[in-house]
Amino acid sequence: DVQNLIEVDEVMERLTLGPNGAILFCMEYIDENLDKLKELVLEHKAYVIFDCPGQVELYTHHNAFRNIVESIQKWGMQLCVVNMVDSHYCADPAKFISVLLTSLSSMLHLEL
């Protein structure tokens, strides 16, 4: 559990940040402390699931998560992305295309 490294609620309280700022801080913290993440990830020999927050800007515009993904690949792990969206966006064609383009942008930025 990555919360053993850092918790969003604790960051919000200590640094008086809002939820998005705290999530960004946590991602940057993990990016800067990859050795601790490596210990957590490599102790599991099966599948590891990263349930990431829904702020798409973390994956389309910021490099912290991209750096984390690249490091995990260097550790010899194979990665797969499952992008889940609210079914509300699938009911309207324009919203569906928007979600598809956002997913594509994330995949290209992360190179996955």
PyMOL commands that set and color helices and strands:
alter all, ss='L'
color gray80, all
select helices_A, chain A and resi 2-4+8-15+19-32+34-42+57-60+64-74+88-91+93-110
alter helices_A, ss='H'
color red, helices_A
deselect
rebuild
show_as cartoon
